[in-house]
Amino acid sequence: MKKVMKTVNVALELSRSAALANELWNYEHENSIVNPNDSEYKSWRNSLPVLLELLSQAGFGENDILFEYPSIATGGRIDAVLVGKNHQGIDTLVTIELKQWSFVGDPTSYQVKDVTEVAIPLSMTMSPGNPDSFDIRRHPLQQVRLYQKDLSRNNSAVKSASAIAIKPLVFLHNCEDVSLLLSGKYQAWQTQSTLGKSIFGKNDVADLIAYLTSDLTTVPNHDFAQKFAEAQYMLQLSDLQGLRSVLAGQENALMVQDQEAVDHFVQKKLRALKNAQIKRKQMIVVSGQPGTGKTIVGLHFLYDYAKIFNTGLQNLDEVLANNKNVFDNKTVKAAFVLPRSRTVHEVIDQTVGLSVPYLGWKLPRDNDLLIIDEAHRIQDLKKDLDLAFSRADIVIILQDDKQRILPNERGTVRNFYQYAQQHGIEFSHQELKIQKRSGLQGNLVAALDTLFYDNKPLRLDTPLEVEVHATPQSLERMIKNDAYHNENHRNKLIAPFDWVWNKRDSDISIQSAEGLFQKPWNPVMGLQAAWYDAKGKDSIDSGSIDKVGCIYTTQGLEFDNVGFIWGPDFRWNKLQQKWVIDVNSIQDNGLKNNIQKSSQEEAELIMKNIYRILLTRATKRLGIYFMDDDTREHVQQYLGI
């Protein structure tokens, strides 16, 4: 990652003119024309000189300091990070949050429902009860708290260090009294957290310097500063187990960048609904490729609702760390539903402990909020949306146009927009682009999109291991060897529906160079959650790892290592230089009939979608066995594998 790093004294000298602010502008905006009226630019001009002068006076002039350091879990950047060593000789990072605020709004008057939020004026005067005069922002102590978690969990330099200390610092250099951020509703930051000791105002400079020097020496630490400047983010796997934390009322620890931006957009809509400012029904379509965390974000919308509509989350313990399911509270008038995905329904029910209803007439009435996951699978769009909007004021739709796997599935952005226009519903479209699965999965989805939809080569650039295997037996060895040595890994063989499902151990039968390869399909409903959750050596002993997943049981789920069998139903025609469908190889009658009834263009699109989904289930390693040599050569050439 590109960084802006200086010694404190060098940065101080640059800050006395516009040089430092201009460099940061170019860093953020890629050499576009400087806008001196931009609020962020003003902050660099006004706040950084004050901070740097203070640090220099405290003896840290030769220490390295990084500016606007990316924080992937918060969707923003850390204002500054001072690098040094503490008195025990341990590498130390001081994460600095700067605010120009001179005061904040009284949380009671401005409908702040959470100790992690503050009301900030949009002008120098704030009108009590006027929601247009303020904006809800993250409490600065919550910001530095998330920075610490983010660096500890995801930053390569921090994770690889044998020992490291991360020290938070919040400096409001225009605020004469920061006590409002620590008292009343916010007193938990002092009584239940040590973070209350890390916030300082205009009149607290001496205390701030004492706070720094009590732990930090003034000896530079250039070697670690360089490692930190060159660090990369490595996201941890966020499988469905992580939904427990979301539903337990924990903060956006599972969210990154654009996920949190979408979450904040929805929060504003919910606050407007709470304040009776919404005059007509709302449709919010959230689109995201495989791995962008649509389900995680969607379930977090429920938690947002619980907070904003005052359903019982009041103190720091409940908001940040409790184990209570907030939806035990009967005042929550919100629902999360699925249109068709039975396996995902079963997995969420048994793995997370949340019973997710289907989009049907049994939905509870009089909801404020309805969230529809996997909405690309909706078939009778008018019927389902008529029902949804008869039950809720805000309907959030989680979808991906390229995850439709049947020609009669109608859940596209265009169709949702047309419905909203025809029914006088306010339409908003938000997109998730950063891939969470496999930790910033690189360009795998983009590469597959160019391979299938654009027919252009795009070499893979991804931390995911992608490899071609000569036989299906080799795929089996790959996932079993890994499972044997990694007890927490979910590994699966998956394949297109090119073999009849007879519930026999020999359903899938392939003659390869190593001999006859035979496997059963995945189990029937009622047993699929256990099949999904089988891990490590236990998955070998139970036989779960031998059961092959299909499109219907893997869509919406993720696994650590996947062995994918590329079947004969969809292959590259070398002579015609195009993708072709072998309808006779498709053994799912429903899919086969729909493909035969569809136009060639629609049929090809559905088959491409199916393969795109199957090829994006892995988070660590993807092995591929091709039954057709021309297809193998084409994919290897285009993706560079």
N, C-alpha and C positions, 0 to 999 in steps of 0.2 A: 504494500500500500504506500502511495506517495504521502510524505509527511512534510510539515514545516517545523524545523527544529533549529534552535539557536541557543547560545548561552544567554543567561538572563541579562547580562550587561550589554551584549550586542543587540538583543531585542529591545532593551530599554532605549538605546540610542536611536534605533530605527523608529520606535514608537513616538519619539519627540517630533517627528515630521509625519507625513502620511505614508512613509515607505513601508512600514510593517502592515498597516491596514490595506494598502494597495496589493502587497504580496499575498495576503490572505484572501483578498477579493479574487485575485487571479487563480488562486488555489481552489476556491469554491466555485467560481464561475467561468473557469477556463478562458481567461484572457478577454472576457467581454468588457465593454466600457464600464468604468467604475461609476456607480450611482451613489454620490455622497449623501443622499437623503435616505438611503436604505437603512433600516433600523439596525441590522447586523453590522453594517459598516460603521455606523455611529458608535456602536458598542465597542468595536475594535479601537476606534479613535479615542473614546472617552474612558473606557474601563481598563484597557491593557496598560496604559502608562501608569495609572495609579497602582495596579498590582505589581508591575515590574519594578517601580521605584521602591515599593515596600520590600520586595524580595531582595533587591540589591542592598538596601540598608540593613537587612537582617543577615547579610553575609553570604547569600547564595548567588552572587554575581557570576561565578564561573560554572555553576551548575547548568545542565541542559534543561531546556523547557520546550515542550511540543505544543503547538496550537491547533485547535480544531481537530482533535484526534478522534477518528471514527468510533462510535459506540453502536454496534450493530443491533443490540437488543433494545435500545431506546429510540432508534430511528433518527438519531441526530449525531452530534459531535460533542466531545468534552472540550470546554472552553480552553483549558490549558492543563498540562500534566508536567509537574516538576519532578525531575529524576535525581535521586541521590542514594545515600546509604543511611541507615539508622545507627544508633549508638552501639548496636550489637553487630554491625558490619553487614546487615542484610540489605539487599537491593530494595529500594523503597520508591513508590510512586505516590505523589500527592495529586489527587484528581481535584481540579479547581473549577467550581461553578461560579461564574460572575453574573451579578444582576445589577441593572441600573435602577431598579425599583426604589422609589423613595418611601412608598408605603404600600400596603395591601388592603384589600377590602375585608370588612368583618365577615367571617364565614357564615354567621347566622343570617345576616341581612342579605347575603348574595347567594343563598341556596347551595352552598358548598356542602356536599354530602359525605365527603371522604377526607380523612386526615392526610391523604397523599395529594390533595389538590388545594389550590389557592385561587382567590379572585383577584385579578389584576386589572387596574383601570385602563380604559382605552383613551382617556383624557385625564386632565389634572383634577377633574371633579367627578365624583361617582354619585349617582342618584340611587339611594336605597330603593330596592324593589324594581329598578329598571334594568332588565337583563341585557339591554343593548349597550350599557355603559361600562361593561367589564367583560373580561374573557377568563375562562377557567383554564389554569395552567397547572403543571405538575409542581408540587412543593419542591423547593430546591434540595431539601434533605432527601426526598425520595429520589431525586435525580442522581445525587452522588451515591446513594445506596445502590441504585441500578447500575451505575458505572462500575462499582466494585464487583458486583455479581457478574456483570458482563465480562470484565477483564479476567476474572478468576475462572470463569467457565469456558470462555471462547477464544481468548487471545493466546496465540502460539508462544510468545515470549514469556508470558506470565505462567502458562500451564507447564512449560518446560523448565522453569526455574526451580532449583532445589529448595529455595526458601525465598519468600517475597512478602513485603508489607505494603498494603495499599491504604493510604491515609486520606480521608475526605476533607475538603475545605470549601465552605460557601462564604463568599464575600459580597455583601451588598454595600458598596462604597458610598451610595447616596442616602442610605437609610440610617437615621439617627437612633432608631430603636427597633431592634429585631425581635423584641419580646413577643410581639403579636404572633409570630411564626412558631412560638414555643409555648404559648399559654392558651387558656380556654380550650377550644376544640383541639388545638395542636399540642396540648401539654404531654400527650403520650410520647412525643419525640424526646422529651426529657425524662419522663418517669419510666418508660418502657424501652428506651433506646439510648445508647451512648452517642448517637449522632447529634444530639442537641448541643454537644460541646464543640461542634465543628462549624458553627455558623456565627459570623461576625458582621458588624455594621460599621458605619462611618466613624464612630467614636470608640471602636474596639481594636484599634491598630496594635497597641501594645500587647493586648491579650492574644491577638492573632499571631504576632511574632513569637510570643512565649509558647503558644500552642505548637508552632512549627519546630522551634529549636528544642523543645522538650524531647522530641523523638529523632529529629533529623539532624545529621551533621552537615557542615558546610563543605565537606570534601566532595568534589565532582565524581561522577560515576559514568564516564563517557562510554565505556564498553557496553554496559547494560542499556544505556540510552540508545545506542546504535541498534542493538538487538530489538529494542522496543519499537524503534522507528521502522524497522524492516519486518515487523511481525505481521502475521496474517490471522484472520479470524477462522476458527474451526468450530462450527456449530455442533452441538451434541444432538444426537438423535431425539426426535420428539414424536414418539409413537403414541398410540391411544392411551397408554398408561399416563401420559402427561396431562390428559384431560381431567384426571382426578384433581390435580393442582388447580386447574382453571375453575372447576366447579366447587372447590373448597374455598374459593374466594381469594386466591393468591394473585399477586400483581402480574403484569405482562412479562413475566420472566421467559415465557415461551415465544414471545413475539419479537420480530425483527422489522426494522425499517418500514417498508410499505404496509406490512400487516398492522403495525401500530397506527400508521396514518389513517388507514381505513377504519380502524377501531375508534379513533378520535372523531372521524366524520360521523359515524353512527351515534356516538355519545352526544354530539351536538343536536342531532335529530331527536334523540330521546329527551334531551332537556327541553327542546322546543315543544314536544308533545306534553311533557310534564307541566309546562307553563301555559298550556292551552294556546300556543302560538301557531300550531299547525291547523290550517283550515281545510285541507283535503288529504285524502289517503296518500301514503307514500310507498313507492316501490324502489328499493335499493338493490341493484344487481351487482354482486361482487364476483368478478371473474378471476380465475387463476389457473395456471398450468398445473400439471401434476407436481406435487412437492412444495407448493407455495403455502400450504397450511390453511386451506379454506375451512376445514372442520374445526381446527383449533380456534381460529378467529370467530367462526360462527358461534361456537359454544361460549366464547368469552363475551359475546353480545348479551347473552343471558345474564352474566355476572354484571355487566354494565347496567342493565335494566334494574337488577336488584339493588345496586348502589344508588342510582339516580332516583328511583321511585321509593327510596327510603323503606326498604323491606327488612331492616334489622342490622345492617352492617354499620357499626358506629365507631369502634375503637381500633387502634393499631393492631392488636392481636388478631381480631377478626378479619381485618382487611388484608393483612400480610401473611399470617401464619396459621390460621385455624384449620381444623379438620372437619368443620361443620359444613354440610351441604346446604348452601344458601337456598336451595329450592325446596327444602322442607317447609319453608315459610309459605303459607297458603295465600299470602297476598300477592305473590308473583303471578301476574297475568301475562305470561309469555310462554311460548312453546317452541321447541326445536323438533322438526319433523323430517322424515325421509319419504320420497315418492315411491321407490321400488326396491332399494338396495337391501335385500334381506340379510345377506351375510354381514354387512356393516352394522345393520340393526342388531343382530345377534352379538357381534363382537363388542359393540358399545354397551349393550345391556349387561353382558357377563364380565367384561374386562373393566369397565368403568363403573358399573352399578347404576347406570342411568337408563331408564326405560324410555326409548324414543318412539313416539307414535308415528304411524304412517299418515301421509297426507290423504285424509278421508273424512267421512261425515262424523266420525267419532271425536274429532278435534274439539277441545273445549271452546265454548263461546265467549264472546266479550273479552278478547285479548287486546292488549296494547301492542304486543309485538309477536310476530310469527317469523321463524327462520326456517327456510327450506333448503336443506343440504342436498347435494347430488341432483340439483334441479334440471340439469341437462337431460335427465332421464324421464322427465314429464312427457306423457304421450297425449292426453286430452288436455291441452293447455287451457282452453277457455273454462272447462269444467273445474279444473283444479284451482285456477286463479280466482274464479268466481267464488269458490268456497273459501279460499284463503282470505280474500278481502271482505267477505261477510263475517269473518271471525276476528279480524285484527285491523288496526289503523296503520301500522307500519309492517310491511312484508319485506324481509330481506331474502334475497335469492342467491345462493352460492352455486356457481356453475362454471362450465368450460365447454365452449362450442365443440371442441375437438375431443370431448369424451362421450359423445353420443355413440352408442354401439348398436343401435337398431335404427333402420330408416324411419320408423314411425315415432321416434323420440323427437320432440318439438322444442326442447328447452334451450333455444338460442337467444342471444342478446337481441337480435333483430325482432324475434317474435315477442319477447317480453316488452320491448319498447312499443311495438305496434299495439299490444293489448293496453298498455298504460295510456297511450294516446287516445285510443277508442273509448276509454272509460273515464277520462278526466282525472287520471291518477298522476301525481308528480313523480317523475322518473329520474333516478340518479344512477350513474354507472361508475363503479370503482374497480380498479384492477390490482391484483397481486402479481408481482413479477419475480421477486427474489425467491429462489427455491430453497426451502428449508430441508427437505428430505436429503439425506446424505451430507448435510452441512454445506450450503452453497454448492449445489451439485454441479456447478460449472455450466457448460453449454450443452449438456446432454439433450434436453428437450428441444433447444434451438436447432441442434444438429439433426435430430430426428425430424423436426418440422421441415428443414430444407431437403432432407432425403425423401420424405414422402410427398409433401405438398408443393415444394418449389423445384424439386429435381435438380438441386445444386449441391456441389460438394462443400462440406464444412467439417474440417478436421476437429475431432474431439479435443476439448481442453477441460478436463474434469478430474477431481480427486477420486472419483469412482473408478474402480478397476473394471475395465471392459475387455473381455478376451473371447476369442473364438476357439471352440473345442471341436475335435475331429469326430467324436462319438457322443451319444447321450450317456454312455457309461462314464465318460470323462466328466460330464456335468455332475453326475451323481457322486463321484468321488470328491469333486470340488466342494460341494455343499456338505457332505458328510464329514470330510476331514476337518472342515472349519467348525462344524457343530460339535464334533468330538472334543475339540480343544477350547471352545468358547461356550460356556454354559448359558449365557444370556442371548445368544444369537438365534433369531428366527430365520431359518433357511428353507427355501422351497424350490421345487421344480414347477414350472408353469408352462402351459402350452395353449395354442388355439384349439377350437373345437373341431379337430380333424379326426376324431375317433369317437365311436359310439359309446355312450355312457350306459353300460350294462351292469354296473356295480360289481365287476369282477376284477381280480388282481391283474388280469391280462388285458384290460380295456385298451390301454395304450401299448401298441406292439410295433417295434421298429427293428428291422434287420440292419445292423451296422457292421463295420469292419471288425468289431470285437465280439460279434455274435448277436443273439436275440435279446433285445431290451424290452422288458414288459413291466408296466406299472398300472395301478388303479387310479381312477379319478379321485378328487377330494370327496369327503363324506357328505351326506345329505344334511338338510337343515336340522338343527338341534345338536349337531356334533361339530359344526364348523367353527365355533368360537374356540373350542378346545384344540382343533386342528391349527387354527391361526396362531394360538398362543404357545404351542409346543416349541420348546427351546432346547438347544444344546444336545447333550448326550441323551437326555430324556426323549427328545423327538426321534432319535434313532431307535431307542429301545421300544418305544410305543408304536413305531411304524408310521407315525404322522409324516415324517420327512419323505416317505416313499409315495405319499398320495399327492397327485399332481393337480395344481390349481388351474382353474379355467378363468375366462374373462369375467364371469358372473361372480366368482368368489374372491377375486383379487382386486377388482376395481374399488378404489377408495381406501385400500390397505397398503401397507409397506412391509418389506422384509429386509433382513440384513444382506443375505447373499441369495441370489436367484440364478437358477439354471434354466434358461429359456430355450425351448424347442421351437425353432422356426419351421412351421409346417408347410405343406404343399399348397394350401388354399390361397396363399397370397405370395406371389414371387415375381422376380424381375425377368422380363422377356428380353434377352440380349439382342435378338434380331430386330425386334420392334422398338427397342429402347424405351420401354414403358412398363409400369406395374400392371399385372394381370391377375384376375381372380379365377380360380378353378372351383366353380360352384360345386362340382361333384365331390370335392374333398371336404366340404363343410358337412359335418354330421349332426349339427344342431338344427332340427327341422324348422324351428321358429325363425332363426337367423337366415337359413337357406331360403325359405319361402319369401321372406322380406327382401332379400338380395335379388331374387329372381323377378320380383314385382317392381323393383326400383329402376330408375334410369341408370345408365352406366356410370355417369358422373357421381350420382348419389351412392351407388353401391361401392365404388372405389373409395369414396370419402369415408364410409363406415368401416371398411376393412383397414384403411390407414389409421383411423381412430383406434380400432381394436389393437393393432400392433403397437401403436404409440403408447397406449396404456400398459400393455403387457411388458414393454421394454423399459418402463419407468417405475417398476415396483421395487427395485433394489436400492439399498442405501450405502452399501460398502463394495460389493462386487457383483458384476453381471457377466455370466458366462452364456454364450450363445452357441447352439448346435444348429447348423443349417441342413435341411434335408435336400435342398436344391443348390447345386454348385454355382450356377450363374448368379443366384441371389447372394450367396456368400461372397463371391468375388466383387459384386457391385457394392455391397454394404461395406466391405473392407476397404475398397478403393475410396469411397465417398467419405467415410468417417475416419480413415487412417488407422484402422485397428488390425 
